[in-house]
Amino acid sequence: MGFVGGFVVITGWLALIGTSVVCAIKYFWEWCDERF
């Protein structure tokens, strides 16, 4: 349980961070499109 639980937690965090990064890049790209 410890190993599997840790793996699930790490995978979840990576997915969350990856989604946040993609959303930030997309938001930044749209902001740049409006400005320039």
Wavefront OBJ file of the C-alpha trace (Angstrom):
o trace
v 0.000 0.000 0.000
v 2.809 2.404 0.865
v 4.569 2.051 -2.474
v 1.371 2.032 -4.537
v -0.089 4.920 -2.542
v 3.060 6.977 -3.014
v 3.075 6.202 -6.734
v -0.569 7.298 -7.066
v 0.111 10.509 -5.124
v 3.180 11.346 -7.239
v 1.327 10.582 -10.483
v -1.585 12.737 -9.336
v 0.713 15.633 -8.485
v 2.518 15.335 -11.841
v -0.820 15.333 -13.679
v -1.976 18.370 -11.681
v 1.273 20.267 -12.293
v 1.246 19.335 -15.995
v -2.349 20.539 -16.394
v -1.520 23.785 -14.588
v 1.494 24.382 -16.846
v -0.523 23.703 -20.005
v -3.306 26.052 -18.834
v -0.750 28.747 -17.957
v 0.930 28.482 -21.377
v -2.448 28.565 -23.157
v -3.573 31.586 -21.115
v -0.233 33.366 -21.756
v -0.475 32.597 -25.490
v -3.988 34.081 -25.702
v -2.861 37.134 -23.701
v 0.059 37.657 -26.116
v -2.329 37.323 -29.077
v -4.495 40.125 -27.678
v -1.585 42.404 -26.838
v 0.544 42.065 -29.978
l 1 2 3 4 5 6 7 8 9 10 11 12 13 14 15 16 17 18 19 20 21 22 23 24 25 26 27 28 29 30 31 32 33 34 35 36
